[in-house]
Structure formats: C-alpha cells, structure tokens
C-alpha cells in the first residue's frame, strides 16, 4: 500500500521515526548520541517545534513532537539530518547515506493516543531486548517523565502536565501507566499507522485532519471501482 502525502499541520502532535540505511547503526558511542540530541535541540528551537518524548536506538530514532508553525517538523528533520550526517561522515571518515530515506510520521489524536505514543517510544529499547526495563536505557525521555532526570530538550505537553499539580505527582502518575503490559494489538496498530503515514486516531479526528489539510489522509479501498450502469443497460 502506498504511503499517503505527508501532513504538516501546526499545533497537532506527530509521531516520527527515522531508521538507519539497511537497518544499520547510526550511533556508535555516547558522543554520537549526545551530538544528535544537541542538534535536535538546536533544530527544534530554530523551527519552533516542541519535543515531547524521544528514544535514540542504535539504528533508529523515534520522537513525539508538536510543530508550532506549518512545516516545522519537516524543516527540523531536514536540518537535523544534514548536521548529523555531516558529523558522522567526518568523524568516521565515511561517505554516502546514513538514513533509509526520509523520516516517517503520523499525526496523533492527542486526547486518545498521545501518552500511549510516549509509552510506545520509551518502551522501544525494552521491546527490542536492549534492556530489561525502560529506566535502564540512557537515551530516551523515560527518566525525565518519571522524575529521575531533568532535561532542557523536553517541552511538556498539556496532557502530561494534567497528570498532576507538581512534578512529583506527574512523575508518579506517569510511572503508573507502565504497570501493565502494552497491548500487542495496539503496538501493531501504531507501527502500521506510522509505516503508512496514516492518522493515529478515529474517524472524527481523521475527518478533521482531512478538512484542515485539504486532501485525503485515508487509504483508498482496495479493489477496482464499480462500473456505473449506462442509460441503455438501465
């Protein structure tokens, strides 16, 4: 199934993924991770994007972010990719592509799925078998959201702030979301949504996005269209 046109609407969160070329590593030591996060912060500030959650895997990047201006995320990712690829090529005396094409993204119905996407992103190292629990992974926003670490990169979304009146209250409430195993059907649904660039939300939210974007954001139904009856046959 073909990917749909990319949606770049201001003030609506997006789930973003970028994967290494042929699934090869993009990060090789702590200095690489630190440099990427530094570039991400600069690019997010330059193009007015709020970063809400992230994870840097050895061969991929995922984040949840809200653009405050149209095309903010596409501009941010282009700038970020250019800076980081130049850095890697120079540091490791290599050339050529680093990423498997352009990043993938899907817009999120905040009320229904935003904090679920946080969990999806921050649980990735555990689901991939890199660690036994998410707090053991250094390169994600999990320890920020659970109160274990500060961050000058994260911009809290209103739904995270609504979890409690104090930072401690929010951290405790957020931690409670991880007490239960992530539903496998929901995992597959989120993965398929971003793979195809579809909207992560229900019909009402999807219709709203189509009106704002002024183009189709849902895949066409499979199969050949029905032929209209001619006047003669009628």
Buried (B, 14 or more C-beta within 10 A) or exposed (E): EEEBEBBBBBEBBBBBBBBBBEEEEBBEEEEBBEBBBBBBBBBBEEBBBBBBBBBBBBBBBBBBBBBEEEBBBBBBBBBBBEBBBEBBBEEEEEEEEBBBEEBBBBBBBBEEBBBBBBBBBBBBBBEBEEBEEBBEBEBBBBBBBBBEEEBEBBBBBEBBEEBBEEEEEBBBBBBEBBEEEBEEEEBEBBEEBBEBBBBBBEEEBBBBBBEBBEEEBEEEEEEEEEEEEEEEEE
